């Protein structure tokens, strides 16, 4: 079963086209909804959550209309981009209230479980008004996990999290998938997923689907692209071209395609005498992926 299906979906906000004929399906397991800010990711998530309706098209979540999927028990948990809490209530109070509204039996057990999972137990009985942005994000994630939903949808879950907490969240996502649950993550940051090979990805840009592909394909592109920063960029580009590298300039950097890691030293050698600030592999941003997609449909290629 497809956990999420969009078919020819349009969403307008006045004269702005937020989703422009979007079609994709996401299987069970881990799925990523990728795209730069303003690409339509949050609009798609809000439609999945039943917070807004599409103007045209067909949307199903776990085979049901988004407004009906949680009608008889919590099948889907959501972390939406814009959430709010009462400053005077504690994190524990918020989760207990949510658990009771959801009709969960033994709500205390559910609340203590999710607090432990997101490592928030020590802050549970402190007023939310004292929480940092990262702690608030943890509380919102805990709310999404209440009731052991079979599908968890997380919109920009790494926002406001430090490196250690981000790593813990990535471990949690992997554990949820191993348990047999499905997780859909909307993000504009690739770095958290660079070790993954299993999963599905949809890349959005300006409200359109640019590609739908296995996550492993994106990660192979990530590994085989070197990012060079320095000045002048024109000199860097010319030197690499003369050395036989396939490369192109994107904003403040040059992207270089390589076939093996040993070529990194050859790149450095080719740039001798030019002011180079940074040479790194495996650090592509979403915008870089979009440029690679234009470059001979690189992401969809099945090469090794």
C-alpha positions, 0 to 999 in steps of 0.5 A: 500500500502507498502511504501517501498519494498525490495525483495532479494536485493544485493549490493556489493562494491568491495569484500564487501557485503553491502546488502546480500539478503535483503527482507522487506516491510514497511507499511504506518505510522512509520517504523524503520530501526534498526541496528548497524553502518555498518549493511547496513542501509545507503546503503538501504536508498541510494538505496531508494533515487536513489543515487545508484542502487542495483546489484540484486533484486527488490526495490519499493518506493511508488510503483515506481522505486526509480529513478522515484518516484519524477519525477512528484512532490515531493512524498518522502523527504530524509535526507541522512547521508552525506549531504553538504551545501555551507558555504557562503549561508544562510539556507534560501537561500539553502531552497529557491533554493531547493524549486525552483528546486523542482518546488514548487509554492509559495516557500517562504511559503514552506520555512518559514513553514519548518523553523518554524517546525524545529525551525530554523527561528532565524538562517535562514538568517545566513551563513551556515558556522556559523552553529553548527552540530546540526543546520546543521542537522535541516537544512537538516531535513527542506530540507527533509520536503519541499513540504509536501512529503507523505513519509519522510525518515530520515537516523540517524536524531538524530545525533548531536542533543542535548536532547531537540532538539531530543525530539522536533524531536520525537514530529515532527515525531509523528505529521507527522504520525498523519497527515497521512504521512509515516515516515521511520527512520534509526537509531542505537539508541533505546532510542528515541522510547521507549515510542512508541508502534505503528509502524513497525521495521526491524532489519539489521545486517551485511547486512542481515535482522535479523527480521521484527516485530511490534515496540511494541514487541521490546519495550516490550523486552526493558522494560523486560531486566535489564542491569547490569554493574560492576566487575568482570562480572563473579561474577555478572553473577554467583550471578544472576544465583544462585538467579534464574535469566535468564541472560547472559554476553555481552561484559562489561555487564550482561543482565537479563530477568525480568517479572516485575519491582519489580524484580529490587530490587531482582537483587540489593539484589542478588548482595550484596557484589559485586562492581556494577556500574550500574543497569538499565532497558529500556536502551538496545542498538541495539547490545543487541537486536541482542543478545536477538534475538539469545536467543530463538528468543526473539524479535519475541515472542508474549508474554506479 
